[in-house]
Amino acid sequence: MLQSRPGKYLLMATLLVVAVTFILPYTPLDQLLGFSKLPVSFILIIIAIVIVYIVSAEFAKRVFYRLVRQT
């Protein structure tokens, strides 16, 4: 992940979707769409899970490429 970078439009679109996902329940549209606000602790848990996923995926990728280069 650190060595390869996604295209700028893909990155901008992803960040926009994440921002809208977290902001939408706190707007006046939340009652219209039937959303409810998540507790801050739940949002922090989601962020922690994403960070652990990214770190473990990078670790697995490095191990995989190290094994592939040896064969």
N, C-alpha and C positions, 0 to 999 in steps of 0.2 A: 504494500500500500504506500509506503513512504517513497519507494523508488519509481513506481508507476503512478501517474495521475490521470483521473478521468477528464474528459473534455469539459471546458468551462460551462457549456450550456447544460450538460448533464448534471454537473455539480450545482449550478444555480437552480435548476428545476427540482432537484432533490432537496436542497435547503429550503426552497419555497414551500414544498409539500410538507416538510417537517414543521416549518413555522406555522403554516395554516392549521395543521393538525393540532398543535399545542395551543394556538391562540383562539381558534373558533369557539370552543366551549366557554370562553370568557367574554364573548360578544353578545349583543342583544339577540342574535340569531339562535342562541343555544336553546331557548324555550321553543322557538318555532320548529327547530329540527329535532327536539327531544333529547338534546345532549345534557349531560350533567358534569359538573366540574370534578376533576380528579384531585385527590389529596396530594399535597406537595411530596409527601413521602413516597407515594406510588410513582410519581414522575421521576424522582431520584433513583428509585429501584430500576425503572426502565432504562435510564441513562447508564446505570452501573452494568446492567445486563448487556447493553450494546457495547460498552467499552470492553468488557470481558470477552465478548464474541470477537471483536476486532483483533484483540491481542492474541487470542487463541488461534484465530484463522491465520494471522501472520506467522505465528510459531509453526503451525502445521504446514504452511506453504514453504517455509524455509527448510524444514525437515524433509519434506517431499522433494524439493529441488536438489537438496544435498544428496539424497539417495539416488535420484535419477541421474545426476552427473557422474556418480561413481560407476554406474553400469554401462 
